[in-house]
Amino acid sequence: FSGFQIKKGEKVGILLMNCLEWLPIYFGILKAGCIAVPLNFRYASDEISYCLDLADVEVLVFGPEFVSRLDPIQESLTRVKIRLFVGRNVPGYAEDCRRLMGFCSSSVPPIALSEDDDAAIYFSSGTTGFPKAILHRHKALVCSCMTEQHHHGQTKDDVFLCIPPLYHTGAKMHWFGSLISGSKAVLLRGVKPEWILRTITEEKCTIVWLLVPWAQDILDAIERGDIKLEEFQLDQWRLMHIGAQPVPPSLIKRWKAVFPHHDYDTNYGLSESIGPGAVHLGIENIDHVGAIGVAGYGWQTKIVDEKHRPVPRGTVGELAVKGDGVMKCYYKDEKATREVLEDGWLFTGDMAQESEDGFIYLVDRKKDVIITGGENLYPVQIEEFIRRHPAVKDAAVIGLPDPRLGEIAAAIIEVKPGYTLTVEEVMSFCHDMPRYQRPRRIIFADVPRNPTGKIEKPKLRKMYGADKLVAQQYELSR
């Protein structure tokens, strides 16, 4: 169509909100031997242009929510030769994707594919400027299916509730386990607790993947009486699992008190390792909540020092993973690829330690470690401690420059609705921590998280840099 032919190996960008068309478009791209390039629906115009150019995208499928962002950059998108629009009021520079889809055959195209063929480019979270393009092969997608189905035993009768954005590897790759069993997914746009529970009831969902804030919101709404469980049908719901961020053990204790019949699992992964499953807790290991778990099905793990030598159990080091789900490379970035890939091992940048009984505990991101007076502080440990306070909804800890200690720990604390919290109360609560770990500054503010649930620490460091302290920030006594 439009005088062009889409060929095997060409990159096709997907810029859509979660919608019914998303998955057929995605799998159609893969079956055609093209490379799917999902784009973050929060990208601004310059980020869209950057990512399309970086990934050499030649075909773009987009929805009405993005017209205002694409209009200003149309002339600069010289590489994009076909623009397909999903929706009404088709822009003059695009084709009507839905009309064209009506003429498409449902048969598998006669295109030879192997597991080593390139399949998809996903983008990193962009924590250090613009994101990197992560190139995955078909065998990585197959790995995600096999790993997930082995971990959670999906059958044809399961119904997976998929809430997070489909452009990310996260929940979509968990649902890939359902492809093997032929079970269905339900897409939900919105994360209000009532919407989630209502959808589980009406669609008879059996598996739900949540982020920590969503699980907290559900429990808070139940405790406040805003949600009455007797109004919902939840008996068929068998598994709740979480990933993308450290999980406070106190949260799971609360969850099991309300939903004692649920199996629970924690999952760890990166976009560079095709999302979740490289490490997982395992539903049989609920007594080890707090750990991210053990090597996932088909995966290997090790914890290493700065020279990539294995460290003894109990020693903090960098977590590395190895398996078929590891990316092929950072597309068009050989230097960045060499920094994280070595002999099939992916060095994650996450600091972790392994317990004597073989469970891996995430300590923090390597880049987020705070060095104060020569001591290493791991923000995740401080955050988990602060979240135990009954008035705390969320917490984030960052390092701020200090002329004497190099850096000090600052805690951004989001207070639960209806509660109050003072600096003195936080100081008193933190007295149970080792003195060197206690935060030196407190900021009462919302904790920003990206669509995959990760705390946006670069944003916080920019907001609360040394010269940008706000009125709600208080320096604690040393």
C-alpha positions as CSV (number, residue, x, y, z in Angstrom):
1,F,0.0,0.0,0.0
2,S,1.0,3.6,-0.5
3,G,3.4,2.3,-3.2
4,F,5.6,0.8,-0.5
5,Q,6.3,-2.8,0.6
6,I,7.2,-3.6,4.1
7,K,10.0,-6.2,4.1
8,K,11.5,-8.6,6.6
9,G,13.9,-6.8,9.0
10,E,12.3,-3.4,8.7
11,K,11.4,-1.6,12.0
12,V,7.8,-0.8,12.8
13,G,7.1,1.6,15.6
14,I,4.0,1.3,17.8
15,L,2.8,4.5,19.5
16,L,-0.5,3.5,21.1
17,M,-2.2,3.6,24.4
18,N,-3.3,0.1,25.7
19,C,-6.0,-0.9,23.3
20,L,-7.5,-4.0,21.6
21,E,-5.5,-3.3,18.4
22,W,-2.1,-3.2,20.2
23,L,-1.4,-7.0,20.5
24,P,-2.6,-8.0,17.0
25,I,-0.4,-5.3,15.5
26,Y,2.5,-6.4,17.6
27,F,2.2,-10.1,16.7
28,G,1.6,-9.2,13.1
29,I,4.8,-7.3,13.0
30,L,6.7,-10.3,14.4
31,K,5.0,-12.8,12.0
32,A,6.0,-10.6,9.1
33,G,9.6,-10.9,10.1
34,C,9.8,-7.2,10.9
35,I,11.1,-5.7,14.1
36,A,8.5,-4.3,16.5
37,V,9.5,-1.0,18.2
38,P,7.1,-0.1,21.0
39,L,7.3,3.5,22.1
40,N,6.6,4.9,25.6
41,F,3.2,6.7,25.3
42,R,4.5,9.4,27.7
43,Y,7.3,10.5,25.3
44,A,7.3,14.2,24.3
45,S,7.8,15.2,20.6
46,D,11.6,15.4,20.9
47,E,11.8,12.0,22.5
48,I,9.5,10.4,19.9
49,S,11.7,11.8,17.1
50,Y,14.9,10.7,18.9
51,C,13.7,7.1,19.4
52,L,12.3,6.7,15.9
53,D,15.6,7.9,14.5
54,L,17.7,5.8,16.8
55,A,15.8,2.6,16.0
56,D,15.7,3.3,12.2
57,V,11.9,3.1,12.2
58,E,10.4,3.1,8.7
59,V,6.8,2.4,9.5
60,L,4.9,4.1,12.4
61,V,1.5,2.9,13.8
62,F,0.0,5.6,16.1
63,G,-3.2,6.6,17.8
64,P,-5.2,9.9,18.1
65,E,-3.6,10.7,21.5
66,F,-0.3,11.4,19.7
67,V,-1.4,13.6,16.8
68,S,-0.5,16.8,18.7
69,R,3.0,15.5,19.4
70,L,3.6,14.2,15.9
71,D,2.3,17.2,14.0
72,P,5.3,19.4,14.9
73,I,7.9,16.8,13.9
74,Q,6.4,15.4,10.7
75,E,8.9,17.1,8.4
76,S,11.9,15.8,10.4
77,L,10.7,12.1,10.3
78,T,12.3,11.6,6.9
79,R,13.1,7.9,7.5
80,V,9.4,7.0,8.3
81,K,8.0,6.2,4.9
82,I,4.6,4.8,6.1
83,R,2.4,6.2,8.8
84,L,-0.6,4.1,9.9
85,F,-3.3,5.7,12.1
86,V,-5.5,3.7,14.5
87,G,-8.7,5.8,15.1
88,R,-11.1,8.2,13.5
89,N,-10.3,11.6,11.8
90,V,-7.2,10.3,10.1
91,P,-4.5,13.0,9.7
92,G,-3.6,13.9,6.1
93,Y,-0.1,12.4,6.4
94,A,-1.3,9.0,7.5
95,E,-3.2,5.9,6.2
96,D,-6.2,4.4,8.0
97,C,-4.8,1.4,9.7
98,R,-8.2,-0.2,10.6
99,R,-9.3,0.0,7.0
100,L,-6.1,-1.6,5.8
101,M,-6.3,-4.3,8.5
102,G,-9.7,-5.4,7.1
103,F,-8.0,-6.6,3.9
104,C,-5.2,-8.5,5.7
105,S,-5.1,-12.3,5.5
106,S,-5.2,-14.2,8.8
107,S,-2.8,-16.9,7.4
108,V,0.8,-17.0,8.5
109,P,2.9,-15.2,5.9
110,P,5.5,-17.4,4.0
111,I,8.5,-15.8,5.7
112,A,11.2,-17.9,7.2
113,L,12.1,-17.0,10.8
114,S,14.6,-18.4,13.3
115,E,15.0,-17.9,17.0
116,D,18.2,-15.9,16.2
117,D,16.4,-13.4,14.0
118,D,15.9,-9.9,15.4
119,A,12.4,-9.4,16.8
120,A,11.9,-6.3,18.8
121,I,13.6,-3.1,20.1
122,Y,12.5,-1.9,23.5
123,F,13.8,1.3,25.1
124,S,15.4,1.6,28.5
125,S,13.8,3.8,31.2
126,G,16.1,6.6,30.2
127,T,17.5,7.3,33.7
128,T,20.6,9.1,32.3
129,G,19.2,11.2,29.5
130,F,17.5,9.8,26.4
131,P,16.9,6.0,26.5
132,K,18.9,3.3,24.9
133,A,17.5,1.0,22.2
134,I,17.5,-2.6,23.4
135,L,17.5,-5.2,20.6
136,H,16.0,-8.6,21.3
137,R,15.9,-11.8,19.2
138,H,12.9,-14.1,18.8
139,K,14.5,-16.5,21.2
140,A,14.3,-13.9,24.0
141,L,10.5,-13.7,23.4
142,V,10.2,-17.5,23.5
143,C,12.3,-17.5,26.7
144,S,9.8,-15.1,28.4
145,C,7.0,-17.5,27.5
146,M,8.8,-20.6,28.8
147,T,10.1,-19.0,32.0
148,E,6.7,-17.5,33.0
149,Q,4.6,-20.6,32.3
150,H,7.1,-22.7,34.3
151,H,6.9,-20.3,37.2
152,H,3.2,-19.9,37.5
153,G,1.6,-22.8,35.7
154,Q,-0.9,-21.1,33.5
155,T,-3.7,-23.3,32.1
156,K,-6.3,-22.7,29.4
157,D,-8.7,-21.6,32.1
158,D,-6.6,-18.8,33.5
159,V,-7.5,-15.2,32.8
160,F,-4.6,-12.6,33.1
161,L,-5.4,-9.0,34.0
162,C,-2.9,-6.8,32.3
163,I,-2.8,-3.3,33.6
164,P,0.7,-1.8,32.9
165,P,1.5,-0.2,29.5
166,L,2.1,-2.7,26.7
167,Y,5.0,-0.8,25.3
168,H,7.1,-2.1,28.3
169,T,8.4,-5.6,28.6
170,G,7.0,-6.0,32.2
171,A,3.5,-7.4,32.5
172,K,3.2,-8.2,28.8
173,M,6.0,-10.7,29.1
174,H,4.3,-12.2,32.2
175,W,1.2,-12.7,30.0
176,F,3.4,-14.4,27.4
177,G,3.2,-17.4,29.7
178,S,-0.4,-17.6,28.8
179,L,0.4,-18.0,25.1
180,I,1.6,-21.5,25.8
181,S,-1.6,-22.5,27.6
182,G,-3.9,-20.6,25.2
183,S,-5.4,-18.6,28.0
184,K,-6.7,-15.0,27.6
185,A,-5.8,-11.6,28.8
186,V,-7.9,-8.6,29.9
187,L,-6.5,-5.2,29.2
188,L,-7.4,-2.4,31.7
189,R,-6.8,1.3,31.2
190,G,-6.7,2.7,34.7
191,V,-5.5,1.7,38.1
192,K,-8.2,2.8,40.6
193,P,-8.7,0.0,43.2
194,E,-12.4,-0.2,42.4
195,W,-11.8,-0.6,38.7
196,I,-9.3,-3.4,39.3
197,L,-11.5,-5.4,41.6
198,R,-14.6,-4.8,39.4
199,T,-12.7,-6.1,36.4
200,I,-11.5,-9.1,38.3
201,T,-15.1,-9.8,39.2
202,E,-16.7,-9.3,35.8
203,E,-13.9,-11.0,33.7
204,K,-13.3,-13.7,36.3
205,C,-9.6,-12.9,36.4
206,T,-7.3,-15.5,38.0
207,I,-3.9,-13.8,37.7
208,V,-3.1,-10.2,38.5
209,W,0.2,-8.5,38.2
210,L,0.5,-5.3,40.3
211,L,3.0,-2.6,41.1
212,V,3.6,-1.8,44.7
213,P,1.6,1.5,44.7
214,W,-1.4,-0.2,43.2
215,A,-1.3,-3.0,45.8
216,Q,-1.0,-0.4,48.5
217,D,-3.9,1.6,47.2
218,I,-6.1,-1.5,47.1
219,L,-5.3,-2.3,50.8
220,D,-5.7,1.3,51.9
221,A,-9.1,1.6,50.2
222,I,-10.2,-1.6,52.0
223,E,-8.9,-0.4,55.3
224,R,-10.7,3.0,54.9
225,G,-13.9,1.2,54.0
226,D,-14.1,2.8,50.6
227,I,-14.1,-0.8,49.1
228,K,-16.2,-3.6,50.6
229,L,-14.9,-7.0,49.5
230,E,-18.3,-8.6,49.8
231,E,-19.4,-6.6,46.8
232,F,-16.9,-8.4,44.6
233,Q,-16.5,-11.9,43.3
234,L,-12.8,-12.7,43.9
235,D,-12.8,-16.4,44.8
236,Q,-11.3,-17.4,41.4
237,W,-8.3,-15.0,41.9
238,R,-5.4,-17.4,42.6
239,L,-2.2,-15.4,42.0
240,M,-1.0,-11.9,42.8
241,H,2.6,-11.1,41.8
242,I,4.7,-8.0,41.8
243,G,7.9,-6.9,40.0
244,A,9.8,-3.9,38.7
245,Q,10.8,-2.6,42.2
246,P,11.7,-3.7,45.7
247,V,8.7,-5.1,47.6
248,P,8.4,-4.1,51.3
249,P,7.8,-7.3,53.3
250,S,5.2,-5.4,55.4
251,L,3.1,-4.9,52.3
252,I,2.9,-8.6,51.6
253,K,2.1,-9.4,55.2
254,R,-0.8,-6.9,54.9
255,W,-1.9,-8.5,51.6
256,K,-1.9,-12.0,52.9
257,A,-4.0,-10.9,55.9
258,V,-6.7,-9.7,53.6
259,F,-6.2,-12.3,50.8
260,P,-4.9,-15.4,52.6
261,H,-5.8,-17.8,49.7
262,H,-3.6,-15.9,47.2
263,D,-0.4,-17.4,45.9
264,Y,2.3,-14.6,45.8
265,D,5.5,-14.2,43.8
266,T,8.1,-11.5,43.4
267,N,9.7,-11.2,40.0
268,Y,12.9,-9.4,38.9
269,G,14.2,-8.5,35.5
270,L,15.2,-5.7,33.2
271,S,14.2,-4.7,29.7
272,E,17.7,-5.9,28.8
273,S,16.7,-9.4,30.0
274,I,13.3,-9.3,28.3
275,G,11.6,-8.1,31.4
276,P,10.6,-10.4,34.4
277,G,11.6,-13.8,35.4
278,A,15.4,-13.8,35.4
279,V,15.1,-14.0,39.2
280,H,11.9,-14.9,41.0
281,L,11.0,-15.7,44.6
282,G,8.7,-18.6,43.8
283,I,5.2,-19.1,45.2
284,E,6.6,-21.8,47.5
285,N,9.0,-19.4,49.2
286,I,6.6,-16.8,50.7
287,D,8.7,-17.1,53.9
288,H,11.5,-15.4,52.1
289,V,9.5,-12.2,51.2
290,G,12.0,-9.4,50.9
291,A,14.3,-11.4,48.7
292,I,14.0,-11.1,44.9
293,G,14.5,-14.9,44.9
294,V,16.6,-17.3,43.0
295,A,17.6,-17.8,39.4
296,G,14.5,-18.2,37.2
297,Y,13.8,-21.2,35.0
298,G,16.5,-21.3,32.3
299,W,18.5,-18.6,33.9
300,Q,21.8,-18.3,35.8
301,T,22.9,-15.7,38.3
302,K,26.1,-14.5,40.0
303,I,27.1,-11.6,42.2
304,V,30.5,-10.1,41.3
305,D,32.9,-7.4,42.3
306,E,34.1,-4.5,40.1
307,K,36.4,-6.9,38.2
308,H,33.5,-9.3,37.6
309,R,34.9,-11.8,40.0
310,P,32.3,-13.8,42.1
311,V,32.0,-12.5,45.7
312,P,31.4,-14.7,48.8
313,R,27.8,-15.2,50.0
314,G,26.7,-12.3,52.2
315,T,28.9,-9.8,50.4
316,V,27.4,-7.0,48.4
317,G,28.2,-7.0,44.7
318,E,26.7,-6.4,41.3
319,L,24.1,-8.9,40.1
320,A,24.7,-10.5,36.7
321,V,22.2,-12.8,34.9
322,K,22.6,-15.2,31.9
323,G,19.9,-16.8,29.7
324,D,18.2,-16.8,26.4
325,G,16.3,-13.7,27.4
326,V,19.5,-11.5,27.4
327,M,19.4,-8.8,24.8
328,K,21.5,-9.1,21.6
329,C,22.9,-5.5,22.1
330,Y,22.1,-1.9,22.6
331,Y,21.2,-1.1,19.0
332,K,23.9,1.1,17.3
333,D,25.8,1.5,20.6
334,E,28.8,-0.8,20.7
335,K,30.4,1.0,23.6
336,A,27.4,0.7,25.9
337,T,26.9,-2.9,24.9
338,R,30.5,-3.8,25.9
339,E,30.0,-2.2,29.3
340,V,27.1,-4.6,30.2
341,L,27.6,-7.8,28.2
342,E,30.4,-10.2,28.7
343,D,30.4,-13.9,27.6
344,G,26.7,-14.0,27.6
345,W,26.4,-12.4,31.0
346,L,24.3,-9.2,31.5
347,F,25.7,-7.0,34.3
348,T,22.6,-5.4,35.6
349,G,23.9,-2.4,37.6
350,D,21.9,-3.6,40.6
351,M,23.8,-4.2,43.8
352,A,22.7,-7.4,45.6
353,Q,23.8,-10.0,48.1
354,E,23.1,-13.7,48.4
355,S,22.1,-15.2,51.7
356,E,23.6,-18.5,53.1
357,D,20.5,-20.4,51.9
358,G,20.9,-19.1,48.4
359,F,18.3,-16.3,48.1
360,I,19.3,-13.0,46.4
361,Y,18.4,-9.7,48.1
362,L,18.4,-6.5,46.1
363,V,20.4,-3.8,47.8
364,D,20.2,-0.9,45.4
365,R,21.0,0.4,41.9
366,K,24.8,0.8,41.5
367,K,24.3,4.4,40.4
368,D,22.1,5.2,43.4
369,V,24.5,4.1,46.1
370,I,25.2,7.0,48.4
371,I,28.8,7.4,49.7
372,T,28.7,9.5,52.9
373,G,31.9,10.0,54.9
374,G,33.4,6.9,53.2
375,E,30.4,4.7,54.1
376,N,28.2,3.1,51.4
377,L,24.5,3.7,52.0
378,Y,21.9,1.7,50.0
379,P,18.7,3.8,49.6
380,V,16.5,0.7,49.2
381,Q,17.3,-0.4,52.7
382,I,16.5,3.0,54.2
383,E,13.3,3.3,52.1
384,E,12.1,-0.1,53.3
385,F,12.7,0.9,56.9
386,I,10.8,4.2,56.6
387,R,7.9,2.6,54.8
388,R,7.2,0.6,58.0
389,H,5.8,3.7,59.6
390,P,2.0,3.4,59.6
391,A,1.6,7.0,58.3
392,V,4.0,6.5,55.3
393,K,2.5,5.7,51.9
394,D,5.8,5.8,50.0
395,A,9.5,6.9,50.5
396,A,12.4,7.6,48.3
397,V,16.0,8.2,49.4
398,I,18.6,10.1,47.3
399,G,22.0,11.5,47.8
400,L,22.6,15.2,48.0
401,P,26.0,16.9,47.9
402,D,27.6,17.8,51.2
403,P,30.9,19.7,51.6
404,R,31.9,17.7,54.6
405,L,30.7,14.2,54.0
406,G,30.6,14.2,50.2
407,E,27.0,13.1,50.1
408,I,24.2,12.8,52.6
409,A,21.0,10.8,52.5
410,A,17.7,12.8,51.9
411,A,14.4,11.0,52.3
412,I,11.4,12.1,50.3
413,I,8.3,10.9,52.2
414,E,4.8,10.7,50.9
415,V,2.3,10.6,53.7
416,K,-0.9,8.6,53.6
417,P,-4.1,10.5,53.0
418,G,-5.7,11.4,56.3
419,Y,-2.5,11.0,58.3
420,T,0.0,13.6,59.5
421,L,3.7,13.2,60.1
422,T,6.3,15.6,61.5
423,V,10.1,15.7,61.1
424,E,10.5,14.9,64.8
425,E,8.4,11.8,64.4
426,V,10.5,10.6,61.5
427,M,13.7,11.3,63.4
428,S,12.4,9.4,66.4
429,F,11.3,6.5,64.2
430,C,14.7,6.4,62.5
431,H,16.6,6.1,65.8
432,D,16.2,2.3,65.4
433,M,18.5,2.5,62.4
434,P,22.3,2.5,62.6
435,R,23.3,6.2,63.0
436,Y,25.2,6.4,59.7
437,Q,22.1,5.2,57.8
438,R,19.7,7.8,59.1
439,P,18.6,10.3,56.5
440,R,20.0,13.8,57.2
441,R,17.2,15.6,55.4
442,I,13.5,15.0,55.2
443,I,11.2,16.2,52.4
444,F,7.5,15.7,52.6
445,A,6.3,15.4,49.0
446,D,4.8,13.0,46.5
447,V,7.2,10.2,45.3
448,P,7.2,10.2,41.5
449,R,7.2,6.8,39.8
450,N,7.4,5.9,36.1
451,P,4.8,3.7,34.4
452,T,6.7,0.6,35.4
453,G,6.7,1.5,39.1
454,K,10.3,2.6,39.5
455,I,11.0,5.7,41.5
456,E,12.2,8.5,39.3
457,K,15.3,9.3,41.2
458,P,17.0,11.4,38.5
459,K,13.9,13.7,38.6
460,L,14.1,13.9,42.4
461,R,17.8,14.7,42.3
462,K,17.1,17.5,39.9
463,M,14.2,18.8,42.0
464,Y,16.0,18.7,45.3
465,G,19.6,19.5,44.3
466,A,21.9,21.4,46.6
467,D,20.6,24.8,45.5
468,K,17.0,23.9,45.1
469,L,15.9,22.9,48.6
470,V,12.2,23.6,49.2
471,A,10.4,25.0,52.3
472,Q,9.3,21.5,53.3
473,Q,12.8,20.3,53.6
474,Y,14.5,20.1,56.9
475,E,18.1,19.3,57.8
476,L,18.4,16.9,60.6
477,S,20.9,17.3,63.4
478,R,24.1,15.5,63.0
